[in-house]
Amino acid sequence: MGGTNVAGMAVARVQIVRTSVRAAGLDRDPGLPILHNGGARPATPEEEELLGVGSEHMARPATVLPYRQQGAYDRTPVDVEMRVAVLENEHLRAEFLLDLGGRLWSLFDKDPGRELLHQPDWIQHGNLALRNAWFAGGVEWNLGVTGHWALTSEPISAAVVEADGVQVLRMWAYERMLELVWRLDVHLPQGSEALFTHVTLHNPHDTDRPVYWWSNIAVPQTQASRVLVDAHHAYHFGYVGKLHVVPVPEHGGRDISRPVQAAASGDFFFQTDAEHPWIAAVEGDGYGLGQASTARLRSRKLFVWGNSPGGSAWQRWLSGEGSYIEIQAGLAPTQLEHLRLPAGDTWSWTESYRAVQLDPATAGGPWGDAVAAAGSLAAHAEELDASHELLVSLASLPVGQFDAFGAEENQAWGALAVAVGDLPEDPATPFDPSTMTAEQRGWLELARTGAVAPELVGSVLVGEHWLGRLRSAETSPVQQLLRGYAEHAVGDTVLARELWQQSADAEPTAEALHALAATTHDAGAAADLLTRALPLAFHWEEPALDGLLVATLAALQRAGQSHEVLDVISRLSERQRVLPRVAFAECRALVDVGELEAAEALLARPLVLPDLREGDRSLDELWFDYQRARGTVEPLPPHYDFRMFGGHVEEG
């Protein structure tokens, strides 16, 4: 899409195209409801005191409901057609993946012919997000709660809006956990050497919302990489130990600004109070990416995988041959906090992304000189403020024709929220009511009449409005199941379990039994509930059915019932028996019952877990348990070593 401005001058082009992208398979069919918090670690009381958590903060939601697991993917890349938004001028070409959370995938500097962002060999999902599926590379936009956001691998809606010759790419989606609209406007002015992104967060509700936002920027890591930021201290978290304050750039005999020196995976949250906060990552020749913003997005972070065998394994697992680090920009000082977005309030900010070129001697020289030079190039205050003013003025522009191909489910949930009055209709971020399916129409009927359709047994909605409607709805096993989800989401798990038990007693369903199992601390009870649930789930989609099977095997294992694990596996179909998590459960059980020859055959394949969780020690623990059972001490193979802290504990 091109255009001309009022003076007849050409403007930068904005296009939405379909193109082939190399990616491993991802099954978008829904998995199990997520009844936990997505794996995020809450701050300890000591950490809250260190961070000064107070009235401007809020507690995060207790769960990731209403979202479901997104864990069905493989490690075989193929060419996949995706929607890609392209912005281009004389200096830059930017590409956004509209089918994967609107991620900025490429920012190509046309002048020297260099890519500014890290791009893996192909898009490879791993278990690092709130819903499981996450992939490395580009710039990810995280709205929600601590962790990679729930829509990071989901299609979003997009349109090109224009006024007086100025074109903007608008992307939006309905974030159902916080019940807010995620929205990003992108502008690449003609002749500009910077790409500008503008975020608008509006809370339309009469209650406050806990807000978390981090722009997560992956950049290449080489032996000479250096990260520069205007800070002298940082909060450091090393995955073991506690959050603590460290000096910048020197800490523990290492230079934090040089990622190659990092011994282990870790986060550094820089304390900076600049009016236009910024961060830059440059290579040995002084060239790299500079990111800056208006004041609202005040915090900056560096994440490193470290140089332990486990950190290197994670790099290869997610990225292939190229290594990367992440520089990030967020609202709160760290990712342990959630800020209070008041009822009816709107927050907005503008970010810039540009190439920087420092003198190589300066880039690698004294910290103060390198920071001063990088800051003068990364943060152009007048240009940032002017772009922010322009984008604020365009924020209310209505969207005409828009591209929601693949994003119909999100459109449907947004349209439902508008239809029941939970979300105001906004022509700047429209939701098409014609996208609603029988599922959303069932909820609409519940809101209007209080009747709960039996077909809603496989659905989930939470939030204060839906909780109120469910409390007032006609009592039935399905109403008790759905209300249980909503009560659990606000933290009343005791009441939720009572409701799920009543539902299961009246009409046993796999959904109610799974909910009871997922919220009990009794391993034996969980194993019994899931064993009962499994034959009731024969009609589920494969991702949910396979997830229930894996949860059942894990519960049996925790309950010490390894023989029962092997018995369940022996009765599975061939398709299910070769699932990676099933093969792992089989090997784990074989080791535990002493069938070491059979376990050895599985270990020698080797076992591959596409959904291995960040920080999960299952593979190395299995290997060492097998060695102990054999009475041998063979070293851990590299393909089983994903230990993020390199075998040592780092304390503050």
C-alpha positions as CSV (number, residue, x, y, z in Angstrom):
1,M,0.0,0.0,0.0
2,G,1.5,3.3,-1.0
3,G,0.3,6.9,-0.9
4,T,1.0,10.6,-1.3
5,N,0.7,13.4,1.2
6,V,-1.1,16.7,0.7
7,A,2.0,18.2,-0.9
8,G,2.3,15.4,-3.4
9,M,5.4,13.9,-1.8
10,A,5.8,10.2,-1.6
11,V,5.4,8.6,1.8
12,A,6.8,5.4,3.3
13,R,4.9,2.3,2.2
14,V,2.8,0.1,4.5
15,Q,1.7,-3.3,3.2
16,I,0.0,-6.4,4.5
17,V,1.0,-9.5,2.5
18,R,1.1,-13.2,2.7
19,T,4.5,-14.8,2.4
20,S,6.3,-18.0,3.2
21,V,8.1,-18.3,6.6
22,R,10.2,-21.2,7.8
23,A,8.7,-22.6,11.0
24,A,8.2,-25.8,12.9
25,G,4.6,-27.0,13.3
26,L,2.2,-25.5,15.9
27,D,-1.2,-27.0,16.5
28,R,-3.6,-24.2,17.4
29,D,-6.4,-26.5,18.7
30,P,-7.0,-25.8,22.4
31,G,-5.3,-27.7,25.1
32,L,-6.1,-28.1,28.7
33,P,-7.4,-25.0,30.7
34,I,-4.5,-23.5,32.6
35,L,-5.4,-23.6,36.3
36,H,-2.0,-22.3,37.5
37,N,-0.2,-19.0,37.1
38,G,1.8,-19.9,34.0
39,G,5.0,-20.8,35.9
40,A,5.9,-17.2,36.9
41,R,7.7,-16.8,40.3
42,P,6.0,-14.3,42.6
43,A,8.1,-11.8,44.5
44,T,9.0,-12.6,48.0
45,P,8.2,-10.2,50.8
46,E,11.9,-9.3,51.0
47,E,12.0,-8.6,47.3
48,E,8.8,-6.5,47.5
49,E,10.4,-4.4,50.3
50,L,13.6,-4.0,48.1
51,L,11.5,-2.8,45.2
52,G,9.3,-0.5,47.2
53,V,6.1,-2.2,46.2
54,G,3.2,0.0,47.4
55,S,-0.2,1.4,46.4
56,E,0.8,2.0,42.8
57,H,1.2,-1.8,42.4
58,M,-1.4,-4.6,42.3
59,A,-1.3,-8.3,42.8
60,R,-1.3,-10.3,39.6
61,P,-4.2,-12.6,38.7
62,A,-4.1,-16.0,40.5
63,T,-4.2,-18.0,37.2
64,V,-3.8,-17.6,33.5
65,L,-7.5,-18.5,32.9
66,P,-9.4,-18.3,30.6
67,Y,-6.5,-19.4,28.4
68,R,-5.7,-22.9,27.5
69,Q,-2.4,-24.7,27.0
70,Q,-0.7,-24.2,23.7
71,G,1.8,-27.1,23.8
72,A,1.3,-29.1,20.7
73,Y,4.3,-28.4,18.4
74,D,7.2,-30.2,16.9
75,R,10.8,-29.6,15.8
76,T,10.5,-30.1,12.1
77,P,10.6,-26.9,10.1
78,V,8.5,-26.4,7.0
79,D,7.5,-23.4,4.8
80,V,4.4,-21.9,6.3
81,E,2.3,-19.1,4.7
82,M,1.8,-16.2,7.1
83,R,0.5,-12.7,7.1
84,V,3.3,-10.2,7.3
85,A,3.0,-6.5,7.6
86,V,5.8,-4.6,5.9
87,L,6.9,-1.0,6.4
88,E,9.7,0.4,4.2
89,N,11.4,3.7,3.5
90,E,14.8,4.7,2.0
91,H,16.7,3.5,5.1
92,L,14.7,0.7,6.9
93,R,12.5,-2.3,6.1
94,A,10.4,-3.6,9.0
95,E,8.4,-6.9,9.0
96,F,5.8,-7.9,11.5
97,L,4.4,-11.4,12.0
98,L,0.7,-10.9,12.2
99,D,0.0,-14.6,12.8
100,L,2.4,-14.7,15.8
101,G,1.5,-11.9,18.2
102,G,2.4,-9.1,15.8
103,R,6.1,-9.6,16.5
104,L,8.6,-7.3,14.8
105,W,10.5,-10.0,13.1
106,S,13.0,-8.1,11.0
107,L,14.4,-4.6,11.1
108,F,16.8,-4.3,8.1
109,D,19.1,-1.4,7.8
110,K,19.3,-0.8,4.0
111,D,22.2,1.6,4.1
112,P,24.9,-0.9,5.2
113,G,22.7,-3.9,4.4
114,R,22.6,-5.3,7.9
115,E,19.8,-6.9,10.0
116,L,19.4,-5.3,13.4
117,L,17.5,-8.0,15.2
118,H,18.3,-11.6,15.9
119,Q,16.6,-14.2,13.7
120,P,16.9,-17.9,14.5
121,D,17.4,-20.5,11.7
122,W,13.7,-21.0,11.8
123,I,10.7,-20.3,14.1
124,Q,11.0,-23.0,16.7
125,H,8.5,-23.0,19.6
126,G,9.6,-24.0,23.1
127,N,7.9,-24.0,26.5
128,L,8.8,-20.6,27.8
129,A,5.5,-18.6,27.6
130,L,2.5,-18.4,30.0
131,R,0.6,-20.8,27.7
132,N,3.7,-22.8,26.8
133,A,4.5,-22.0,23.1
134,W,7.1,-19.3,22.6
135,F,9.8,-18.7,20.1
136,A,13.0,-16.7,20.0
137,G,13.9,-13.7,17.8
138,G,12.7,-10.2,16.8
139,V,10.8,-7.9,19.2
140,E,8.0,-9.4,21.3
141,W,5.3,-7.2,22.9
142,N,4.3,-8.5,26.3
143,L,1.0,-7.3,27.9
144,G,-0.5,-9.3,30.8
145,V,1.4,-10.7,33.7
146,T,4.9,-11.9,34.5
147,G,6.0,-14.1,31.6
148,H,5.8,-14.2,27.8
149,W,2.2,-13.0,27.1
150,A,-0.7,-15.2,26.3
151,L,-1.1,-14.1,22.6
152,T,2.6,-14.4,21.7
153,S,1.9,-17.2,19.3
154,E,-1.7,-16.2,18.3
155,P,-2.9,-14.2,15.2
156,I,-3.8,-10.6,15.8
157,S,-5.9,-8.1,13.8
158,A,-4.2,-5.5,11.6
159,A,-5.1,-2.5,9.4
160,V,-3.4,0.4,7.6
161,V,-4.9,3.7,8.8
162,E,-4.0,7.0,7.1
163,A,-4.6,10.7,7.6
164,D,-3.1,13.6,5.7
165,G,-0.8,11.3,3.9
166,V,0.6,9.7,7.1
167,Q,0.2,5.9,7.1
168,V,0.3,3.8,10.3
169,L,0.2,0.1,10.8
170,R,-2.3,-0.6,13.5
171,M,-2.4,-4.0,15.3
172,W,-4.8,-5.0,18.1
173,A,-6.2,-7.9,20.0
174,Y,-8.4,-8.6,23.0
175,E,-6.4,-9.8,26.0
176,R,-8.9,-11.8,27.9
177,M,-7.1,-12.3,31.2
178,L,-7.0,-8.5,32.0
179,E,-10.0,-7.8,29.7
180,L,-8.0,-5.0,27.9
181,V,-7.3,-4.3,24.3
182,W,-3.7,-4.8,23.3
183,R,-2.9,-2.2,20.7
184,L,0.2,-1.1,18.8
185,D,0.5,1.6,16.1
186,V,3.7,1.6,14.0
187,H,5.0,4.5,12.0
188,L,8.0,4.7,9.6
189,P,8.3,8.3,8.4
190,Q,9.7,9.0,5.0
191,G,13.4,9.7,5.2
192,S,13.6,8.6,8.9
193,E,16.3,6.4,10.2
194,A,14.1,5.2,13.1
195,L,11.0,3.0,13.3
196,F,8.4,4.3,15.9
197,T,5.9,2.1,17.8
198,H,3.1,3.5,19.9
199,V,1.3,1.6,22.6
200,T,-2.1,2.7,23.9
201,L,-3.5,0.9,27.0
202,H,-7.0,1.9,28.1
203,N,-8.8,0.5,31.1
204,P,-12.5,0.9,30.2
205,H,-13.7,-0.8,33.5
206,D,-14.8,0.7,36.8
207,T,-12.1,-1.3,38.6
208,D,-8.3,-1.0,38.4
209,R,-6.3,-3.5,36.5
210,P,-2.8,-4.9,37.2
211,V,-0.6,-4.1,34.1
212,Y,2.7,-5.6,33.0
213,W,4.4,-4.6,29.7
214,W,7.9,-5.5,28.4
215,S,9.1,-5.0,24.9
216,N,11.5,-7.9,24.5
217,I,14.2,-7.3,21.9
218,A,16.4,-10.1,20.7
219,V,19.8,-9.0,19.2
220,P,22.7,-11.1,18.0
221,Q,25.4,-12.1,20.5
222,T,29.0,-12.3,19.4
223,Q,32.3,-12.4,21.2
224,A,32.5,-8.6,21.1
225,S,28.9,-7.8,21.9
226,R,28.3,-5.0,24.4
227,V,25.1,-3.6,26.0
228,L,25.1,0.1,26.9
229,V,22.6,1.9,29.1
230,D,22.7,5.0,31.3
231,A,22.7,3.2,34.7
232,H,25.1,2.6,37.6
233,H,23.1,-0.1,39.4
234,A,20.8,-3.0,38.5
235,Y,18.5,-5.5,40.1
236,H,20.0,-8.9,39.3
237,F,18.2,-12.3,39.3
238,G,20.2,-15.4,38.5
239,Y,17.4,-18.1,38.6
240,V,18.7,-19.3,41.9
241,G,19.1,-17.2,45.0
242,K,17.2,-13.9,45.4
243,L,16.9,-10.6,43.7
244,H,19.6,-8.2,44.7
245,V,21.2,-4.9,43.7
246,V,24.6,-5.0,41.8
247,P,26.8,-2.3,40.5
248,V,27.0,-1.6,36.8
249,P,29.1,-2.4,34.8
250,E,31.4,-4.5,37.1
251,H,29.9,-7.3,39.2
252,G,31.6,-10.3,40.7
253,G,34.7,-9.8,38.7
254,R,32.9,-9.7,35.4
255,D,31.8,-6.9,33.1
256,I,27.9,-7.1,32.9
257,S,27.9,-5.1,29.7
258,R,29.8,-7.9,27.9
259,P,27.4,-10.9,27.6
260,V,30.2,-13.2,26.7
261,Q,31.5,-13.0,30.2
262,A,28.2,-14.2,31.8
263,A,28.8,-17.6,33.4
264,A,25.1,-18.4,33.8
265,S,21.6,-17.3,32.7
266,G,20.4,-14.2,34.4
267,D,18.5,-10.9,34.3
268,F,19.8,-7.4,34.9
269,F,17.2,-4.8,35.5
270,F,18.9,-1.4,35.1
271,Q,17.9,1.5,37.3
272,T,17.7,4.5,35.0
273,D,15.7,7.7,35.4
274,A,16.3,9.3,32.0
275,E,13.6,11.5,30.6
276,H,13.9,9.4,27.4
277,P,15.2,6.0,28.6
278,W,17.3,4.0,26.2
279,I,19.4,0.9,25.7
280,A,21.8,-0.2,23.0
281,A,23.5,-3.4,21.9
282,V,26.6,-3.0,19.7
283,E,29.1,-5.3,18.1
284,G,32.9,-4.9,18.0
285,D,32.8,-2.6,15.1
286,G,30.5,-0.2,17.1
287,Y,27.4,-1.0,15.0
288,G,24.1,-2.2,16.5
289,L,20.6,-1.4,17.7
290,G,19.5,1.5,19.8
291,Q,16.0,1.5,21.5
292,A,14.6,4.5,23.3
293,S,11.2,5.7,24.5
294,T,9.1,8.4,26.1
295,A,9.2,8.5,29.9
296,R,6.3,6.1,30.6
297,L,8.3,3.0,29.6
298,R,11.0,3.8,32.1
299,S,12.9,0.5,32.7
300,R,15.5,-1.4,30.8
301,K,16.8,-5.0,31.1
302,L,19.4,-7.3,29.8
303,F,18.9,-11.1,29.7
304,V,21.8,-13.5,29.0
305,W,21.7,-17.2,28.5
306,G,25.2,-17.5,29.9
307,N,28.1,-19.7,28.8
308,S,27.3,-22.8,30.8
309,P,26.6,-26.0,28.8
310,G,22.9,-25.6,29.7
311,G,22.8,-22.0,28.5
312,S,24.5,-23.0,25.2
313,A,22.0,-25.9,24.8
314,W,19.1,-23.5,25.2
315,Q,20.5,-21.2,22.6
316,R,20.8,-24.1,20.1
317,W,17.4,-25.4,21.1
318,L,15.6,-22.2,20.3
319,S,17.8,-20.5,17.8
320,G,20.0,-23.0,15.9
321,E,23.5,-21.7,15.0
322,G,23.2,-18.1,16.0
323,S,23.4,-16.9,19.6
324,Y,21.4,-14.0,21.0
325,I,20.8,-11.8,24.0
326,E,17.7,-9.9,24.9
327,I,17.5,-6.2,25.7
328,Q,14.1,-5.2,27.1
329,A,12.0,-2.1,28.0
330,G,9.3,-2.2,30.6
331,L,6.8,-0.2,32.7
332,A,8.0,-1.4,36.2
333,P,11.5,-1.6,37.6
334,T,11.5,-5.4,37.3
335,Q,9.3,-8.2,35.9
336,L,8.2,-9.2,39.4
337,E,5.8,-6.2,39.6
338,H,2.4,-5.3,38.2
339,L,1.4,-1.7,38.1
340,R,-2.0,-0.3,38.9
341,L,-3.8,1.0,35.8
342,P,-6.7,3.0,37.3
343,A,-10.3,2.6,36.2
344,G,-11.0,4.7,33.1
345,D,-7.4,5.7,32.7
346,T,-5.2,5.5,29.6
347,W,-1.5,5.0,29.4
348,S,0.5,5.5,26.2
349,W,4.1,5.8,25.1
350,T,6.2,5.8,22.0
351,E,9.4,3.7,21.3
352,S,12.0,4.2,18.6
353,Y,14.2,1.5,17.1
354,R,17.3,2.6,15.0
355,A,20.8,1.6,14.0
356,V,23.6,3.2,15.9
357,Q,27.3,3.4,14.8
358,L,29.9,4.1,17.4
359,D,33.6,4.5,16.9
360,P,34.9,1.0,17.7
361,A,37.4,2.2,20.2
362,T,34.7,4.1,22.0
363,A,32.2,1.2,21.9
364,G,34.8,-1.0,23.6
365,G,36.3,1.6,25.8
366,P,35.6,3.1,29.3
367,W,32.0,2.6,30.4
368,G,31.2,6.3,30.8
369,D,32.5,7.3,27.3
370,A,30.7,4.4,25.6
371,V,27.4,5.2,27.4
372,A,27.6,8.9,26.5
373,A,28.3,8.1,22.9
374,A,25.5,5.5,22.6
375,G,23.0,7.7,24.4
376,S,23.5,10.6,21.9
377,L,22.7,8.2,19.0
378,A,20.0,6.0,20.5
379,A,17.7,8.7,22.1
380,H,16.7,11.5,19.8
381,A,14.5,13.4,22.2
382,E,12.9,15.9,19.9
383,E,12.1,13.3,17.2
384,L,10.7,10.9,19.9
385,D,8.5,13.6,21.4
386,A,7.3,14.8,17.9
387,S,6.5,11.2,16.9
388,H,4.6,10.6,20.2
389,E,2.5,13.7,19.7
390,L,1.7,12.7,16.1
391,L,0.8,9.1,17.0
392,V,-1.4,10.3,20.0
393,S,-3.3,12.5,17.5
394,L,-3.9,9.5,15.2
395,A,-4.9,7.2,18.0
396,S,-8.7,7.8,17.5
397,L,-8.6,7.2,13.7
398,P,-11.2,4.6,12.8
399,V,-10.3,1.4,11.1
400,G,-12.1,0.7,7.8
401,Q,-11.2,-2.6,6.1
402,F,-8.9,-4.7,8.3
403,D,-7.2,-8.0,8.1
404,A,-8.3,-10.6,10.7
405,F,-7.4,-13.7,8.7
406,G,-6.6,-16.3,11.3
407,A,-7.5,-14.0,14.2
408,E,-11.2,-14.8,14.1
409,E,-11.3,-16.5,17.5
410,N,-9.8,-13.4,19.2
411,Q,-12.2,-11.2,17.2
412,A,-15.1,-13.3,18.4
413,W,-14.1,-13.0,22.1
414,G,-13.7,-9.2,21.6
415,A,-17.1,-9.0,19.9
416,L,-18.7,-10.9,22.7
417,A,-17.2,-8.5,25.3
418,V,-18.6,-5.6,23.3
419,A,-22.0,-7.3,22.9
420,V,-22.5,-7.8,26.7
421,G,-21.2,-4.3,27.5
422,D,-17.9,-5.4,29.1
423,L,-15.9,-3.6,26.4
424,P,-16.9,-0.3,24.8
425,E,-17.3,-0.4,21.0
426,D,-14.3,1.5,19.5
427,P,-14.0,2.0,15.7
428,A,-10.3,2.4,16.2
429,T,-10.0,-1.3,17.3
430,P,-13.1,-3.0,15.9
431,F,-14.3,-6.5,16.7
432,D,-16.6,-8.1,14.1
433,P,-19.7,-9.7,15.7
434,S,-20.1,-12.0,12.7
435,T,-17.0,-13.9,13.9
436,M,-18.9,-15.2,16.9
437,T,-19.4,-19.0,16.9
438,A,-21.8,-21.2,18.9
439,E,-19.4,-21.0,21.8
440,Q,-19.5,-17.2,22.1
441,R,-23.3,-17.2,21.3
442,G,-23.8,-19.6,24.2
443,W,-22.1,-17.1,26.6
444,L,-24.1,-14.3,25.1
445,E,-27.3,-16.2,25.8
446,L,-26.1,-16.8,29.4
447,A,-25.5,-13.1,29.9
448,R,-29.0,-12.3,28.6
449,T,-31.0,-15.0,30.2
450,G,-29.0,-16.7,32.9
451,A,-29.3,-20.1,31.1
452,V,-26.2,-22.2,30.8
453,A,-26.1,-24.3,27.7
454,P,-24.8,-27.8,28.2
455,E,-22.5,-27.2,25.2
456,L,-20.5,-24.7,27.2
457,V,-18.9,-27.6,29.2
458,G,-15.7,-27.3,27.3
459,S,-15.5,-23.5,27.5
460,V,-14.0,-21.0,30.1
461,L,-14.6,-17.4,30.8
462,V,-13.5,-15.5,33.9
463,G,-13.4,-11.9,35.2
464,E,-15.6,-10.0,37.6
465,H,-18.5,-9.5,35.1
466,W,-18.7,-13.2,34.1
467,L,-18.3,-14.3,37.7
468,G,-21.3,-12.2,38.7
469,R,-23.3,-13.7,35.8
470,L,-22.3,-17.2,36.7
471,R,-23.2,-16.7,40.3
472,S,-26.7,-15.6,39.2
473,A,-27.2,-18.3,36.5
474,E,-29.3,-21.4,36.8
475,T,-27.6,-24.1,38.8
476,S,-26.5,-27.1,36.8
477,P,-23.4,-29.3,36.6
478,V,-22.1,-27.1,33.7
479,Q,-22.8,-23.9,35.7
480,Q,-21.0,-25.3,38.7
481,L,-18.0,-26.2,36.5
482,L,-17.8,-22.8,34.8
483,R,-18.4,-20.9,38.0
484,G,-15.6,-23.0,39.6
485,Y,-13.2,-21.7,37.0
486,A,-14.2,-18.1,37.6
487,E,-14.0,-18.5,41.4
488,H,-10.6,-20.1,41.1
489,A,-9.4,-17.3,38.9
490,V,-10.1,-14.8,41.6
491,G,-8.2,-16.9,44.2
492,D,-11.1,-18.8,45.9
493,T,-9.9,-22.3,45.2
494,V,-11.7,-23.8,48.2
495,L,-15.1,-22.7,46.8
496,A,-14.0,-23.6,43.3
497,R,-13.2,-27.2,44.4
498,E,-16.6,-27.5,46.2
499,L,-18.3,-26.4,42.9
500,W,-16.3,-28.8,40.8
501,Q,-17.0,-31.7,43.2
502,Q,-20.7,-30.9,43.1
503,S,-20.5,-30.9,39.3
504,A,-18.6,-34.2,39.2
505,D,-21.0,-35.8,41.7
506,A,-24.0,-34.8,39.6
507,E,-22.6,-35.6,36.2
508,P,-18.9,-36.8,36.0
509,T,-17.0,-35.0,33.2
510,A,-13.3,-35.1,32.3
511,E,-13.4,-31.3,32.7
512,A,-14.5,-31.4,36.4
513,L,-12.3,-34.3,37.3
514,H,-9.3,-32.6,35.7
515,A,-10.0,-29.3,37.6
516,L,-10.1,-31.2,40.9
517,A,-6.9,-33.1,40.1
518,A,-5.0,-29.9,39.0
519,T,-5.8,-28.1,42.3
520,T,-5.1,-30.8,44.9
521,H,-1.8,-31.3,46.7
522,D,-2.5,-35.0,47.2
523,A,-0.6,-36.9,44.6
524,G,-2.6,-40.1,45.0
525,A,-5.9,-38.3,44.8
526,A,-4.7,-36.4,41.6
527,A,-3.7,-39.7,40.0
528,D,-7.1,-41.3,40.8
529,L,-9.0,-38.3,39.5
530,L,-7.1,-38.2,36.2
531,T,-7.3,-41.9,35.7
532,R,-11.1,-41.6,36.0
533,A,-11.1,-38.5,33.7
534,L,-9.1,-40.1,30.8
535,P,-11.8,-42.4,29.4
536,L,-14.4,-39.6,29.6
537,A,-12.3,-37.3,27.3
538,F,-12.4,-39.5,24.2
539,H,-14.2,-36.7,22.3
540,W,-11.6,-34.0,23.0
541,E,-9.3,-32.5,20.4
542,E,-5.9,-34.2,20.4
543,P,-3.9,-31.4,22.1
544,A,-6.3,-31.5,25.1
545,L,-6.6,-35.3,25.1
546,D,-2.8,-35.7,24.9
547,G,-2.3,-33.1,27.6
548,L,-4.7,-35.0,29.9
549,L,-2.8,-38.3,29.2
550,V,0.5,-36.7,30.0
551,A,-0.9,-35.1,33.2
552,T,-2.2,-38.6,34.2
553,L,1.1,-40.2,33.7
554,A,2.9,-37.5,35.6
555,A,0.4,-37.8,38.5
556,L,0.9,-41.5,38.7
557,Q,4.6,-41.0,38.7
558,R,4.4,-38.4,41.6
559,A,2.3,-40.9,43.5
560,G,5.0,-43.5,43.2
561,Q,2.9,-45.7,40.9
562,S,5.4,-46.5,38.2
563,H,4.0,-49.9,37.4
564,E,0.6,-48.2,36.8
565,V,2.4,-45.8,34.4
566,L,3.7,-48.6,32.4
567,D,0.3,-50.3,32.4
568,V,-1.4,-47.2,31.0
569,I,1.3,-46.8,28.3
570,S,1.0,-50.5,27.3
571,R,-2.7,-49.9,26.4
572,L,-2.2,-46.7,24.3
573,S,-2.5,-46.3,20.6
574,E,0.7,-46.2,18.6
575,R,0.2,-42.5,18.0
576,Q,0.0,-41.7,21.7
577,R,2.8,-44.1,22.7
578,V,5.4,-42.3,20.6
579,L,4.4,-38.8,22.0
580,P,7.6,-37.3,23.5
581,R,6.2,-36.9,27.0
582,V,4.8,-40.4,26.9
583,A,8.2,-41.8,25.9
584,F,9.8,-39.8,28.7
585,A,7.2,-41.1,31.3
586,E,7.9,-44.6,30.1
587,C,11.7,-44.2,30.5
588,R,11.2,-42.6,33.9
589,A,9.0,-45.5,35.1
590,L,11.4,-48.1,33.7
591,V,14.3,-46.6,35.7
592,D,12.2,-46.6,38.8
593,V,11.1,-50.2,38.5
594,G,14.6,-51.4,37.6
595,E,14.1,-52.3,34.0
596,L,17.3,-50.6,33.0
597,E,17.9,-52.3,29.7
598,A,14.6,-51.0,28.3
599,A,15.3,-47.6,29.8
600,E,18.7,-47.6,28.1
601,A,17.1,-48.2,24.7
602,L,14.9,-45.1,25.2
603,L,17.7,-42.9,26.5
604,A,19.9,-43.9,23.5
605,R,17.3,-42.6,20.9
606,P,17.8,-39.9,22.5
607,L,14.7,-38.6,24.2
608,V,13.6,-35.2,22.9
609,L,11.0,-33.1,24.7
610,P,9.9,-30.3,22.4
611,D,8.0,-28.7,25.3
612,L,10.8,-28.8,27.8
613,R,10.2,-26.0,30.3
614,E,12.7,-23.3,31.0
615,G,14.4,-24.4,34.2
616,D,13.1,-27.9,34.0
617,R,15.6,-30.5,35.3
618,S,13.7,-33.6,34.3
619,L,16.2,-34.8,31.6
620,D,19.4,-34.4,33.6
621,E,17.7,-35.9,36.8
622,L,16.5,-38.9,34.8
623,W,20.0,-39.4,33.4
624,F,21.7,-39.3,36.8
625,D,19.0,-41.5,38.4
626,Y,19.7,-44.0,35.6
627,Q,23.4,-43.9,36.3
628,R,22.9,-44.4,40.0
629,A,20.6,-47.4,39.3
630,R,23.3,-48.9,37.1
631,G,26.1,-48.1,39.4
632,T,27.9,-46.0,36.7
633,V,29.0,-42.4,36.5
634,E,28.9,-41.6,32.8
635,P,28.8,-37.8,32.2
636,L,25.6,-36.0,31.2
637,P,25.4,-35.9,27.4
638,P,25.1,-32.3,26.0
639,H,21.6,-33.0,24.5
640,Y,20.3,-33.7,28.0
641,D,22.0,-30.7,29.7
642,F,19.6,-27.7,30.0
643,R,20.7,-26.5,33.4
644,M,20.5,-22.7,33.4
645,F,22.8,-22.0,36.2
646,G,25.8,-24.0,35.2
647,G,25.9,-26.2,38.3
648,H,26.7,-23.4,40.7
649,V,24.5,-21.2,43.0
650,E,24.7,-17.5,42.7
651,E,23.5,-15.5,45.7
652,G,23.3,-11.8,46.4
